[in-house]
Amino acid sequence: MPIDIRAEAARYYDCNPDCVDDIAFYRERIPGQAANVLELGCGTGRVLLPLTGVCGSIHGVDISEAMLALCREKLARAAIPPSKARVEAGDITRLDLGRTFDLITAPYRVFQNLETDAEVDGFFSVVRKHLAPGGTCILNVFKPKSDRKGLRDRWSDGSEYFSWEQPIEGGRVACYGRNARIHPTRMILYPELIYRAYQGDALVDEATLKIVMRCYYPEEFERLILDHGFRIIQRWGGYAGEPYGEGPELVIQFSE
Ligand SMILES: C[S@@+](CC[C@H](N)C(=O)[O-])C[C@H]1O[C@@H](n2cnc3c(N)ncnc32)[C@H](O)[C@@H]1O
């Protein structure tokens, strides 16, 4: 496994109050009580845990041992047995679990963490390899808030900005963002998230997470899925029923 870029920041992941409200959406897309679900990039189990009650079993894969450790803790605390939910370390661009699933998901923009075309191609091969006959995959990215020029302009700044703050045991954690850089033609963002934990006014911890967010515009995202040989079943513009292209998210369900 490569270095875990989330080793220090993972403990603040679940504090984010601005996270998308997508759990009900995924619950409703489970194709039946006996369905086997694969979550690619399951992280701390934010979506995985609530789905355990509505499917046969769910298998999570993530590249970050720190995120998985938190997920395993939550599964243990909730006494969810391994027959219902299992998670393991793995790279979702080169995975072979040797079994197939009725539904594959990658909630909260996991797909945008894939920087290169080779990783994207690898991801789609992984999806194909793990889809059961009749199975479907739901992928999500955010819809960029501006056109390419607007995005380049917004990302030329590089200064730090306040993002959110939440109480934590004994104090509070504040998250700041920094638009570190953008690849000007491939529209790949390189944001930095800086978490600062305070007790009273004293800074007691600081963790920085540098990630990759590759951007996709609505037609481009659809085209990418079609060009990888899949058939689009349904599309949404967000988790509140927005039409595709008209909401904050791009969500596509597809199959072979
Ligand atoms: C924004 S988090 C989403 C976590 C979870 N799906 C959720 O909805 O809360 C992105 C996750 O994708 C994982 N990830 C990114 N690239 C990956 C890769 N190549 N293989 C496996 N996991 C990956 C990260 O470690 C991280 O936990």
The ligand as a MOL file (V3000), in Angstrom:
LIG
                    3D

  0  0  0     0  0            999 V3000
M  V30 BEGIN CTAB
M  V30 COUNTS 27 29 0 0 0
M  V30 BEGIN ATOM
M  V30 1 C -14.3560 11.6450 0.2900 0
M  V30 2 S -13.9450 10.0870 0.9590 0 CHG=1
M  V30 3 C -15.4890 9.2220 0.7580 0
M  V30 4 C -15.6560 8.1280 1.7970 0
M  V30 5 C -17.0390 7.4830 1.8300 0
M  V30 6 N -17.3770 6.8710 0.5720 0
M  V30 7 C -18.1040 8.4910 2.1910 0
M  V30 8 O -19.0490 8.6580 1.4200 0
M  V30 9 O -18.0120 9.0950 3.2530 0 CHG=-1
M  V30 10 C -12.9570 9.3760 -0.3480 0
M  V30 11 C -12.4100 8.0170 0.0280 0
M  V30 12 O -11.8940 7.3810 -1.1420 0
M  V30 13 C -10.7350 6.6790 -0.7860 0
M  V30 14 N -9.9040 6.4650 -1.9860 0
M  V30 15 C -9.3770 7.3990 -2.8070 0
M  V30 16 N -8.6460 6.8090 -3.7940 0
M  V30 17 C -8.7210 5.4780 -3.5720 0
M  V30 18 C -8.1800 4.3370 -4.2310 0
M  V30 19 N -7.4000 4.4620 -5.3390 0
M  V30 20 N -8.4560 3.1120 -3.7330 0
M  V30 21 C -9.2410 2.9640 -2.6370 0
M  V30 22 N -9.7820 4.0020 -1.9640 0
M  V30 23 C -9.5310 5.2450 -2.4280 0
M  V30 24 C -10.0600 7.5880 0.2400 0
M  V30 25 O -9.1050 6.9130 1.0210 0
M  V30 26 C -11.2660 8.0970 1.0320 0
M  V30 27 O -11.5350 7.2920 2.1480 0
M  V30 END ATOM
M  V30 BEGIN BOND
M  V30 1 1 1 2
M  V30 2 1 2 3
M  V30 3 1 2 10
M  V30 4 1 3 4
M  V30 5 1 4 5
M  V30 6 1 5 6
M  V30 7 1 5 7
M  V30 8 2 7 8
M  V30 9 1 7 9
M  V30 10 1 10 11
M  V30 11 1 11 12
M  V30 12 1 11 26
M  V30 13 1 12 13
M  V30 14 1 13 14
M  V30 15 1 13 24
M  V30 16 1 14 15
M  V30 17 1 14 23
M  V30 18 2 15 16
M  V30 19 1 16 17
M  V30 20 1 17 18
M  V30 21 2 17 23
M  V30 22 1 18 19
M  V30 23 2 18 20
M  V30 24 1 20 21
M  V30 25 2 21 22
M  V30 26 1 22 23
M  V30 27 1 24 25
M  V30 28 1 24 26
M  V30 29 1 26 27
M  V30 END BOND
M  V30 END CTAB
M  END
